[in-house]
Every structure is written in structure tokens, then in C-alpha cells.
Amino acid sequence: MTFEPPIHWNDYEDIAMKLYERFGDDFSESKIYRIRFTDLHKWVLEIPKFSGTAEQSTEGHLEMIQSSWVYEWRDNQK
């Protein structure tokens, strides 16, 4: 078993990979950009090993997570 360090709000790529692992192709690029930040916030907090708190989140974090998730989705469409 490999050690996974805790994930924080600014670990955008790690969060994006976890969201893609969870949802796969349920969300296309356009759907990812239409996800409400309240839902995205909740899903990030549900990630195993996520060590950030709800209060540490910013709109900027959520925007970066959203765009990183789109890039992760795109990478997996090849």
C-alpha cells in the first residue's frame, strides 16, 4: 500500500483526479463548468485524505479545481 499525503485546497490536480475517479465520464466538459460551487465544495470535502476545512475554501480554489477537473476529463478522452 502506498502512502498518500493529505490533500489541501490548493492541490488542484490531485483533487481533479479524485473527482474524475469518483464521477468518471458522468460529467462532460460543459457539465463540469455548470456544476454549482456548493456541490463542488461538498464533493471536495468528501474526498478521502482531504485535510482542508470548509472555511479554508475560496471561490478561486473552486474555479481552479473546476478547470483542473476539465483538463483531467480531457486527458482521459484520448
Z-matrix of the N, CA and C atoms (Angstrom, degrees):
N
C 1 1.466
C 2 1.534 1 109.13
N 3 1.309 2 116.43 1 132.59
C 4 1.453 3 119.40 2 -178.92
C 5 1.516 4 110.51 3 -91.70
N 6 1.307 5 114.51 4 149.59
C 7 1.466 6 120.50 5 177.91
C 8 1.519 7 109.42 6 -78.45
N 9 1.307 8 116.09 7 129.34
C 10 1.463 9 120.41 8 174.89
C 11 1.513 10 108.28 9 -111.19
N 12 1.345 11 116.29 10 119.05
C 13 1.466 12 117.75 11 178.28
C 14 1.527 13 110.46 12 -67.35
N 15 1.318 14 116.37 13 158.50
C 16 1.468 15 118.57 14 178.26
C 17 1.524 16 110.96 15 -62.53
N 18 1.313 17 115.43 16 151.24
C 19 1.466 18 122.04 17 -179.78
C 20 1.525 19 108.30 18 -104.01
N 21 1.331 20 115.54 19 136.31
C 22 1.471 21 121.65 20 179.53
C 23 1.524 22 109.40 21 -116.60
N 24 1.329 23 116.82 22 172.30
C 25 1.469 24 122.34 23 -176.46
C 26 1.519 25 112.92 24 -57.36
N 27 1.340 26 118.47 25 -32.69
C 28 1.461 27 119.70 26 -176.76
C 29 1.525 28 113.14 27 -91.17
N 30 1.323 29 118.26 28 8.19
C 31 1.471 30 122.22 29 174.55
C 32 1.526 31 108.82 30 -89.65
N 33 1.340 32 115.41 31 63.82
C 34 1.460 33 121.48 32 -170.08
C 35 1.524 34 113.72 33 -58.27
N 36 1.322 35 116.36 34 -44.21
C 37 1.464 36 119.22 35 -177.65
C 38 1.531 37 111.25 36 -67.20
N 39 1.328 38 116.40 37 -40.13
C 40 1.475 39 119.82 38 178.19
C 41 1.526 40 110.74 39 -63.18
N 42 1.322 41 116.17 40 -43.19
C 43 1.466 42 120.73 41 178.91
C 44 1.528 43 109.85 42 -63.55
N 45 1.338 44 116.10 43 -43.84
C 46 1.466 45 120.55 44 179.99
C 47 1.527 46 110.71 45 -60.00
N 48 1.334 47 117.21 46 -41.64
C 49 1.472 48 119.93 47 178.71
C 50 1.519 49 111.08 48 -63.73
N 51 1.321 50 116.62 49 -41.25
C 52 1.472 51 120.41 50 179.59
C 53 1.527 52 110.73 51 -65.57
N 54 1.320 53 117.26 52 -40.38
C 55 1.469 54 120.20 53 178.42
C 56 1.522 55 110.24 54 -66.32
N 57 1.331 56 117.13 55 -40.25
C 58 1.466 57 119.42 56 178.14
C 59 1.530 58 110.09 57 -65.92
N 60 1.342 59 117.29 58 -40.40
C 61 1.472 60 120.11 59 177.08
C 62 1.525 61 110.47 60 -59.70
N 63 1.317 62 116.35 61 -39.37
C 64 1.466 63 120.74 62 -178.14
C 65 1.527 64 112.39 63 -72.67
N 66 1.330 65 117.12 64 -45.60
C 67 1.458 66 120.76 65 -171.01
C 68 1.526 67 114.38 66 -105.57
N 69 1.340 68 117.62 67 -15.75
C 70 1.457 69 120.54 68 178.78
C 71 1.516 70 111.74 69 53.67
N 72 1.322 71 116.00 70 -130.63
C 73 1.453 72 121.01 71 -177.82
C 74 1.535 73 113.05 72 -93.81
N 75 1.347 74 116.55 73 17.13
C 76 1.468 75 119.62 74 175.80
C 77 1.530 76 110.36 75 -61.51
N 78 1.338 77 115.47 76 -29.70
C 79 1.458 78 120.53 77 -179.87
C 80 1.512 79 108.93 78 -117.25
N 81 1.320 80 116.95 79 121.41
C 82 1.462 81 122.03 80 173.74
C 83 1.530 82 107.51 81 -84.49
N 84 1.315 83 115.86 82 177.05
C 85 1.472 84 120.17 83 -179.57
C 86 1.527 85 111.87 84 -54.25
N 87 1.328 86 116.75 85 -49.35
C 88 1.468 87 118.76 86 -177.70
C 89 1.523 88 111.72 87 -66.02
N 90 1.341 89 116.99 88 -34.29
C 91 1.470 90 119.43 89 179.05
C 92 1.528 91 111.49 90 -70.76
N 93 1.325 92 116.57 91 -36.35
C 94 1.476 93 119.63 92 178.27
C 95 1.525 94 109.50 93 -60.67
N 96 1.335 95 116.80 94 -42.47
C 97 1.467 96 119.76 95 -179.40
C 98 1.525 97 112.61 96 -70.90
N 99 1.325 98 118.13 97 -13.99
C 100 1.468 99 120.65 98 178.60
C 101 1.532 100 112.79 99 -99.04
N 102 1.328 101 117.61 100 0.72
C 103 1.471 102 120.52 101 179.03
C 104 1.526 103 108.68 102 -67.41
N 105 1.323 104 114.52 103 133.34
C 106 1.470 105 118.67 104 177.25
C 107 1.521 106 109.38 105 -68.56
N 108 1.333 107 115.80 106 141.66
C 109 1.461 108 119.84 107 -179.98
C 110 1.524 109 111.77 108 -61.51
N 111 1.319 110 117.85 109 -29.40
C 112 1.469 111 119.34 110 178.36
C 113 1.536 112 109.97 111 -64.06
N 114 1.335 113 117.02 112 -40.14
C 115 1.470 114 120.32 113 177.52
C 116 1.525 115 110.97 114 -68.90
N 117 1.330 116 116.24 115 -46.11
C 118 1.460 117 120.63 116 -179.76
C 119 1.531 118 110.21 117 -59.02
N 120 1.301 119 116.52 118 -43.39
C 121 1.473 120 122.83 119 179.05
C 122 1.527 121 109.92 120 -57.41
N 123 1.324 122 116.44 121 -47.51
C 124 1.468 123 121.72 122 -179.25
C 125 1.529 124 110.87 123 -62.95
N 126 1.330 125 116.89 124 -43.59
C 127 1.470 126 120.57 125 -177.96
C 128 1.518 127 111.49 126 -66.02
N 129 1.331 128 117.32 127 -37.48
C 130 1.469 129 120.25 128 178.26
C 131 1.526 130 109.41 129 -63.89
N 132 1.319 131 116.60 130 -43.81
C 133 1.470 132 120.05 131 -179.79
C 134 1.523 133 112.32 132 -63.99
N 135 1.336 134 118.05 133 -22.82
C 136 1.469 135 122.61 134 -179.97
C 137 1.531 136 113.07 135 -84.43
N 138 1.338 137 117.94 136 -7.29
C 139 1.467 138 120.86 137 -178.50
C 140 1.529 139 109.45 138 -66.81
N 141 1.356 140 116.53 139 129.70
C 142 1.470 141 118.66 140 175.72
C 143 1.532 142 109.78 141 -59.42
N 144 1.295 143 117.22 142 142.75
C 145 1.475 144 124.46 143 -179.63
C 146 1.525 145 113.27 144 71.94
N 147 1.336 146 118.05 145 6.70
C 148 1.464 147 119.21 146 176.53
C 149 1.519 148 107.64 147 -77.03
N 150 1.333 149 115.72 148 126.34
C 151 1.464 150 118.41 149 -174.06
C 152 1.527 151 113.56 150 -113.79
N 153 1.334 152 117.11 151 2.36
C 154 1.459 153 118.83 152 176.38
C 155 1.520 154 110.63 153 -76.06
N 156 1.307 155 115.53 154 165.66
C 157 1.461 156 119.82 155 176.97
C 158 1.523 157 109.28 156 -108.88
N 159 1.311 158 115.94 157 161.43
C 160 1.467 159 120.97 158 179.47
C 161 1.522 160 110.42 159 -58.23
N 162 1.322 161 116.62 160 -37.54
C 163 1.462 162 121.32 161 -175.93
C 164 1.533 163 112.81 162 -70.88
N 165 1.335 164 117.54 163 -22.49
C 166 1.469 165 120.75 164 -178.87
C 167 1.530 166 112.58 165 -79.14
N 168 1.300 167 117.55 166 -12.48
C 169 1.454 168 121.69 167 -177.45
C 170 1.522 169 111.09 168 -71.52
N 171 1.338 170 114.95 169 144.63
C 172 1.464 171 120.10 170 173.77
C 173 1.526 172 108.25 171 -128.83
N 174 1.307 173 116.25 172 164.80
C 175 1.461 174 120.15 173 176.65
C 176 1.526 175 110.11 174 -60.95
N 177 1.327 176 116.50 175 -36.72
C 178 1.457 177 121.10 176 177.81
C 179 1.520 178 112.10 177 -61.27
N 180 1.341 179 116.72 178 -41.61
C 181 1.465 180 120.13 179 176.56
C 182 1.526 181 110.26 180 -59.70
N 183 1.320 182 116.50 181 -46.74
C 184 1.461 183 120.71 182 -176.86
C 185 1.526 184 111.39 183 -64.86
N 186 1.333 185 116.70 184 -37.77
C 187 1.464 186 119.97 185 177.35
C 188 1.530 187 110.87 186 -64.35
N 189 1.333 188 116.78 187 -42.36
C 190 1.461 189 120.69 188 179.87
C 191 1.531 190 111.28 189 -67.87
N 192 1.322 191 116.79 190 -37.77
C 193 1.468 192 120.83 191 176.97
C 194 1.523 193 109.53 192 -63.38
N 195 1.319 194 115.76 193 -44.08
C 196 1.460 195 121.12 194 -179.51
C 197 1.532 196 111.05 195 -60.07
N 198 1.326 197 117.25 196 -48.34
C 199 1.467 198 118.87 197 -178.88
C 200 1.529 199 110.91 198 -69.27
N 201 1.331 200 118.41 199 -35.07
C 202 1.468 201 120.81 200 176.92
C 203 1.521 202 110.47 201 -64.87
N 204 1.325 203 116.43 202 -37.33
C 205 1.471 204 120.86 203 177.86
C 206 1.537 205 109.91 204 -63.88
N 207 1.338 206 116.91 205 -40.30
C 208 1.465 207 120.45 206 177.35
C 209 1.526 208 110.07 207 -60.92
N 210 1.342 209 117.52 208 -45.09
C 211 1.471 210 120.47 209 178.90
C 212 1.525 211 110.55 210 -62.55
N 213 1.321 212 116.93 211 -40.30
C 214 1.473 213 120.85 212 177.87
C 215 1.526 214 109.89 213 -63.07
N 216 1.331 215 116.88 214 -43.87
C 217 1.469 216 120.96 215 178.74
C 218 1.533 217 110.06 216 -60.77
N 219 1.347 218 115.80 217 -46.24
C 220 1.471 219 120.46 218 179.83
C 221 1.527 220 110.89 219 -59.29
N 222 1.335 221 117.27 220 -44.53
C 223 1.474 222 121.07 221 -179.60
C 224 1.510 223 111.79 222 -58.99
N 225 1.307 224 116.57 223 -31.08
C 226 1.466 225 120.47 224 -177.06
C 227 1.540 226 113.02 225 -88.84
N 228 1.323 227 117.48 226 1.84
C 229 1.468 228 120.46 227 179.11
C 230 1.523 229 112.24 228 -93.10
N 231 1.332 230 116.40 229 -3.39
C 232 1.471 231 120.13 230 -176.16
C 233 1.502 232 111.94 231 -82.81
